[in-house]
């Protein structure tokens, strides 16, 4: 679910500050959003929105103090959110908030539902540059009642609030372009969170409109959210669960895989890749020297991890329709400060858990488009990043038909920087695409005609063919500007800083998100705005 949680403080800070860290609900990088006091709600006349760039950054701003705000409204209710196997509780309020944008302006979202967390028994979830979390769920698929007296719904989310203020819009969309996680808050006081460098970034959310220049437009493959699917893990929300088409792994000369459909939660709040126990064992049984080390798992008590030789050669591929997205050992094998290495492919400790989670590390290697219609089914678009937008890391994420292409780009929290593979042919291809990018400066506007495709339609299509929805056609405007989810409110806590050593992450991640908005009119001609979060946050 989507919950905005803020850690209370006695300081006279009257701004609801949501900070974003480079890893999200982000895993990674925490999505911090600035929630400043918004003096007077504006009356909006809807026009198709331009992209608003929300940078995910760490800063030194303090915690939110509702008592110092003139616009905070107490709802006399309590709510709780389950995060990293721990529960966070607090009072529910309404607050007028804003997100700082990359051009220095502010994107307002008034009357936002927020949980002000007053329970300090939350380990290292907040601290080290992370003072809160902004949830990017929809609250549409909540299957278990809240632990508090407040029952959150779609209208409590940022998406529902925006659609209520813009009755002419039929959907809320955004693109996610995050970096690999550098830190990951833990629910344990001895958790894995570490200090981060203030000012460091975890990627960008392309708010209100995806950035068409950030991904390969004609290789987007859409998947509808499985709204009726029951999660096999009682601690996971089903807001962004989709059916994918199997996985495969190559370890040296050995291979493993499963072509069966996989119910998958796409969530950058988690740093790693999580699989059923039997599936993860297939992979690690093929790695000579792999040793089970439950103490290194990023979800203590729920998942288990393996140490592997640091020179392990491995690739992991997820199939979505006719496309394949692959990452290699530069993402899958993470060095530790003691000289050992850990596999980011984890297994659930319970043999009854058949769910998969693709966390920040995997998500950071492709571009995601989230489409939330006013009515109808939510969808996720998976696309390879454009060569010019790829990160300087060795993972190869492909969006080829029937194959893997080298295109790389989870992070609410922070990310590992990985060196690029020394592959001459790869660099030649990279140079070729970069030269093309210099010439192809013009990007065709994104025009949504009939909404996201259904399973009966093509599994991938140019982004110019909008996702299908029972709502009115989407008319989007592309933004060539460059660049957490778990709960459906927003969380904020206090300090933030990161250590030079990159420790084992726990769930979190950074996101880049852009959204496609639609209306019954024609595509908006308004210029693109850019917006950014300052501070650290957890997506």
Secondary structure, DSSP 8 states (H G I E B T S, - for coil): -B-EEEEB-SS---S------SB-BSBSS-B-------SS-----------EEEEEE------B-GGG-SS-EEEEEEEEEEETTEEEEEEEEEEEEEEEBTTS-EEEEEEEEEEEE-----TTSSBTTB-EEE----SSS--S--SSS----GGGSHHHHHHHH-TTEEEEEEEEEE---S----SSTT-S---B-TT-EEEEEEESS--GGGB-GGGBEEEEB-TT---SSTT---TTEEEE--EEEEETTEEEEE-S-EEEEE-TBS-SEEE-HHHHHHHHHTSTT-EEEGGG-SSTTTEEEEEE-TT--EEEEEEETTEEEEEEHHHHEEE-TTS-EEESEEEESSTT---EEE-HHHHTTSEEEEEEESSS--EEEEE-B-GGG--SSS-----EETB---------B----------HHHHHHHHHHHHHHHH---------SSBS--TTS-S-B-TTS--B-SSS---------------BSEEE-S---B-SS-----S-B--------EESS---------B---S-BB-
